[in-house]
């Protein structure tokens, strides 16, 4: 096979990826709202780069479901529908509820201690941005799924949480609501520690239902529910 392939030279960090990271960071920090319009020309001027990497980054964000294309080359942040929120949280209940039941049946105290360490450390931290709250909540729930040792459950967990990120669900919450997303994990672990799979599954599903209610109470989604 000698001579069939040629060396591929790819820059370590492409310009379009840097633009993508900056746009996503600004969105996650809540500096751009659902009603704000993102214009390619203005963005290129602010970042002092050509329109090509701007266009690549914006189209990538559109494909991932973060942005919606508007007239005249503009984009706006995509807001999930109440149905999409329902679907995501129901899928989470199926996977994470099953994981809770598995852990309760196994009754491995060492695993419980590891999960508790993540909960205590994360809930005690101070966060200032939407992305920090999102990552913290995901890390706690990831600890439960990781403890099962099932890589396929982990893949499904990652897919659902990545979809939540692209829908921008957390971006709709107020600071007070964001702080509530990091509560209730200790009692959840206590329910799993009882060794009762049904109780553990119910506790996880109720915890996720409470999170869904919090999301659906955010103004844009609440308005869509009334329409």
C-alpha positions, 0 to 999 in steps of 0.5 A: 500500500506504499504510495497510495496515500498522501500526508494530510496537513490540517491546522491544529485549530481552524479559524472556523472552529475558533469562531464557532467556539466564540459564538457558542460561548457567548450564547451559553453565557446568555449574552445573546437572547432568543430575539437577537439577530446574528448577522454575518457581516457584523460578526465578521467586522467584530471578530475581524475575520473574513465571512467564510469562517463566519459562514462555516461556523453559523451553518454548523450551529444551524445543523446542530440545532442551536441556530435558525436561519432567517431572511437576508443571511441572519440567524437567531437562537433556536428555542425548543418547543414544549413537545421537544422538551417533553420528549427529551425528559421522557427519554432521560427518565427511561435511561436514567431511571433504569440506571437508578434501578440497576444501582439499587439492585447492585447495592455497591456502597463504594459506587454510592460513595463515589457518586456522593463525592461528585454531588457534594463537590459540585453542589458546593461550588459557585457558578456564574454562567449558564454553561457552568450550571449545565455542565455541573448538573450533567456531571452529577447525572453522569456519575449515576450512569457511569456507575453502572459500567454500561457504555451503551447507557453512557452513549444514550445519556450523552446523546440526550444531554447533547440534544438538550444543549443544542436546544438551549433549554438551560438558556431560558432559565433565570439565575434562581431557576438555575440554582434549583437545578443543582438541588435534590441529588442527595435525597435521590442517592438516598433512595437508591441506597435503600436497595429497592429498584422500584423506589430508586427508579421512581425517585429518579423519574420524579427528579427528572419530572421536577426538572422538566416542570422547571424548564417548561416554566421558563417564559418562552416555553410557557408562552408556547404552552398557552398558544 
